[in-house]
Amino acid sequence: MAAHLVLAQIQKRHEEKTMKIGSITSENRGETDQILVDLAAKMQANGKRLVGIVKDVEYESRFENGCDMRVRVLPDGPVIPITQSLGDGSGACRLDPAGITLAVQTVINSNLKEADLFILNKFGPEEGQGRGFRDAISLAVSAGVPVLVGLGSGAEIRSKFDMFCGGVAEAIAPDLNKIERWVDSDNQLADRNRL
């Protein structure tokens, strides 16, 4: 979906008060991922329907830089590797386009329109360049599903995220209770109007 159409959709939904998009950022390594995993577990235990992905925090990377990452597709899997191995001597982190595509398609093919919340572990370089989960986010917004993304603290990716969502996203403190209040605020999940 073209970037300008996504932005127009997001802005239209925001003006109609039928969309919500939020981001969380933590300066502590791994904290955003753990919070999103904990949020997903708690919401699912309370009967909420989730879509999207969270990092597989149980998986231990073989590399110091953590660059062999896996994600778990919500609500019940599968777990998908999204990085490619460049060998033991590499210090680089390389996303695997095939893994990302599989994760995106699995989410898009899920029951996205019936979800109570869409979670994306990280709005990253792929999304910043117009790929990755942008279309899935757009579909969630179109369906009136609240969207929550992890967001790095770098100025460049924040700028790309702000451009993507037209500056309407709400920054939420990386605190599970505050995030839960955000999810349940304004347009209550059960009362949300969907197309």
Order of alpha helices (4+ residues) and beta strands (2+ residues): alpha-beta-alpha-beta-beta-beta-alpha-beta-alpha-alpha-beta-alpha-beta-alpha
